[in-house]
Amino acid sequence: MGEAIGNHVRGRSEGGAYDALEGQALADALQADARSIVDDRHMRVRFDAAHTNEPEGPAPGVVPGGAMPLEELRAQAAKVVTSKVLDSGLGYLKVDEFIVPEASGEVFAAALTVVREARALAIDLRSCRGGSDDAVAYLLSFLLDNPPQLVSTVVWRSGDVKKTMTRDVGTAAYGGTRPVFVLTSSRTFSGGEEFAYDVQAFKRGMIVGEVTGGGAHPTGAKFLGLGFIATVPMGRTVNPITGSNWETVGVQPDKVVAADDALATVETLVAKQVGGSNP
């Protein structure tokens, strides 16, 4: 696949397709041409003038320049994870990004404590664009009994294997029996999709909303020189139950509705299944 992309891009270059382009416009053209050969939605090219002097080679993390300090990640986690109990009695947890458990663990525990007594729980991933697979497994720990359980395996191109497991989260656990609903949209991507896919595979909840974006491959960043950075898929995610993943096809909802209608749909379902408000 890499050779096919390279041949196509070289041919386009020799034909003058990029001669009038620079900066992000050139990055966009390279990305579009690469994806015309291999439709991997994690494959990206971007331009960042701050890195014009970086030598070519691996970048220290998907974010050029390396990972954020832990204190900043904790502050970010507090912004992207929120929870409350709705007037209907439904517990509501919104996750816009899965940040590494070292930064998000306490945030998830506090958020789940807020909804711990709710008879049913809706987890809103409609705006979630991805994040850490370890954080995905950590959140699943609140919903699955009998930790540790294998959640996923990443098989890297190098042949190395990474396994993610659930953990014992103690009294903060929501438990493995009460109804859980995961809200999705076409914007739900990567780690957000993994959480929905795993909930579905473990038969731990119902997915309500739209088919997700279809990106299952973990990545690494490469400096290309002159400020251009490529995000390159470097492995594949394997669910232990399905033996597969959601690459290109997305997560298929159990109940397909427009994303904007997903929460109201869940409230209606909960009213029918468990009735009323919390005591």
N, C-alpha and C positions, 0 to 999 in steps of 0.2 A: 504493500500500500504506500509506504514511504517513497519507494522508487517511482511509483506511478505519479504521485504528487510532484516529486522533484522534476520528472520529465515534463509534466504539463506546465509547471511554473517556468522552467527554462525555455520551453517553446514559446510561451507567452512573452517572456522577456526578449527573446531573440526577434520576435515579431513587433517589438516596440510598444507592447501593451502598457508598460509601466513608465515610459520615458517622460511623460508629462506629470507624473504623480510624485508626491513627497509626503513625509509625515504620516498622519493618520489615514489620509486618503490612500497612500501606498499600502499601509498595513491592512486596510479594509479590502483592497483589491487582492492582496496575497491570501487573506483569509477566505474570501469568496472563491478564489480559484482552487485553493486546497480543498475546500468543502465540496466543490463541484465534482471532485474525484472520490473523496471519502466523506460521507455525511456524518462525521463525528462532531457532536455539538460542543464538546469540550475543547476542540481544536480551535485556537484563537491566535490572532496576531494583533499587537497593539504597538503604538509609538509613544515613548515617554522621553521628552527632551532632557529630563534630569539624568538619564542613563546613557547619554550619547558617547561617553568616554569609557563605558564598561567594556571589557574584553569579551569576545565571544566565548560561550560556554554555559554551563549550568548556572542558573540564578539561585540564590539561597532562599528558596521558597517560592510558592506560586505568586505571592505579592513581591514585585521587584523591590530589592533593597532589604528583604528579610522579613521575619515575623514581627508583629507589634510587640512591645513590652507587655508583660503579664498584667500590669496595672491597667494599661489601656484596654487590653482584651476584656478584663473584668468589667470595666466601665461600658464597653461596647455590649457585652452580654446582658447587662442590666437594661439596655435600651431595646434589645431585639427579642426579649422574652417577657411576656406579660400574662397575667392571669386574673380571673375574677369569676364570681358566680353570677350568672344572669338572672333576671327577674323570673324567668321560667324555671329556675332551679338547676339549669344545666351548667356544669363546670366548663369554663372556657379558657384554654391555654393557647396563646398565639406565639409562634416561633418564626421569626423572619430570617434567622441564620443560626446554624449549629456551630458554636464556638467551642474550642477544645475544653474538655471537662475540667482541666486545671483552672480555667477562668470561669466557666459557666456552671460548674457543679453546684455551688451554693445558690446560684440564681435559680436553677431548675428545682432544687429542693424547696426553696422558699415559695416558688410559684406553685408547686404541687401541694404544698401545705395549705394554700389558700383554697384549693378546690377539693381537698381530700375527702370531705363529707358529701360531696355531690353524688347523686345517684347515677349520673352519666357524665361523660367527659367528651368535649369536642376539642380537637387539637387542630388549630388553624394554620395550615402551611401554604395558603394561597399566594403569599408574597415571599415565600422562602426560596432563595436561589441556591442554597447548598451549604457547604461547610464541612466540618470534621466528622468522619465516620465514627470516631471514638465518642463524640458527643451524641450521635444518633444512638449508639448502643447504650450510652448512659441514660438517655431519656427513656429508652425501651425498658431499662431496669425498673422503672416505676410501674410498669404495666405487666410485666411477666413475672410469674412466681418461680421459685427454685433456682436462684442464681448459683453459680455462673452458667449462662447458656451462650452457645456460639450464635452470634448474630450474622456475621458475614466474614468472608475471606477475600482478601485482595491478592490476586496472583500478578506479580510484577513481571514486566518483560524480561528482567534479569533472571527470573526463575525464583526469586525470593517470594515468600508468602507471609502475609500479615493477617492475623485473626483478631476480630473484635468480639468481646464478650460482655454480657450484662454483669452488673455488680449488685451487691447487697446494699440497698439504700435505706435500710432500717425502717423506722416508723413513718418516714416520708412517702413510702410506697403507696400508690393508688390501688395496687393489687391486680390480680389476673382474672377477676370475675365480672365486675361491673361493666356496663356498656361503654365502648369507646368508639368515637367517630373521628375520622381524619378528613379535613376539608382540603380540597386540591383545586388548582387552576392550571391553565396551560402554561402559566409562568412558573409553576413549581418545578424546581430543577435540582439535579445532582443529589446532594445530601437530603434535601427535602423529599425528593422522590424515594430515596433509599428508606427513609423512615416509613413512608406510606406503603412501600413495597413489602417491607419487613412485617408491618402490622398485618397486612393482608396475608402474607405467607404463613405467619404464625396463627392465623385465624383469631386474632386478638381484637379486631374491630372492623368497622365498615368504612370504606372509602367513599366519600360523597363529593361530587363536583365534576371537574373536567379531566380529560386525559392529560397527563403531565408531559414535560418537555422532551424526555428521552435521552438523558445524559448519565451514563453509569460508569464511565472510565475515569479513574483517578489520574492526576496529571503531575507534570513537573514543568518548571519554567526554564526557558533557554534564552540567554541573551544572543541576539543575532548580530550585534554590532550597530553602531550609529544610532542608538536609541530604540531599536526594534526588539521586541520581546515576543517569543512564541510560547504559548501554552500547549504542551504536547501530551496527549494521552500516553500513559506509560504502564498501564495495567488494566485488569478487568475485575469487577466485583462479582462474587459468586455467593448467592444465598444458599445456606445449608439445606433448606427444605426444597426449593425449586431446582437447585443446581444451575440457575441461570440468573438473569438480571433484566433490567428495563431499557437497555440501550436501544435507541432509535424508536422503540415502540411506545415508551412511556408507561406509566402505571395506569391500568384500566380501572376506573371507579366501579364499585359495586352498585352504586346508584348514580347515574349520569344526570347532572343538572348544570345549569349555568353557574359559574363560580359565584356570582353575586347572590344567587339564591341558595347556596349550599348551607349556610347557617340556619336560615329559616326552615329549610327542609329537615335538618337534623332536629330542630326544636319540635317540629310536628311529629317526627318519628319517635322522639323520646316521650312526648305526651301520650302517644298511643301505646308505647312499650312499658313505661314505668309510671306514667301518670303524675300529675300534680307537681307541686313544689317540694323542696326539702322540708323535713320537719323543722 
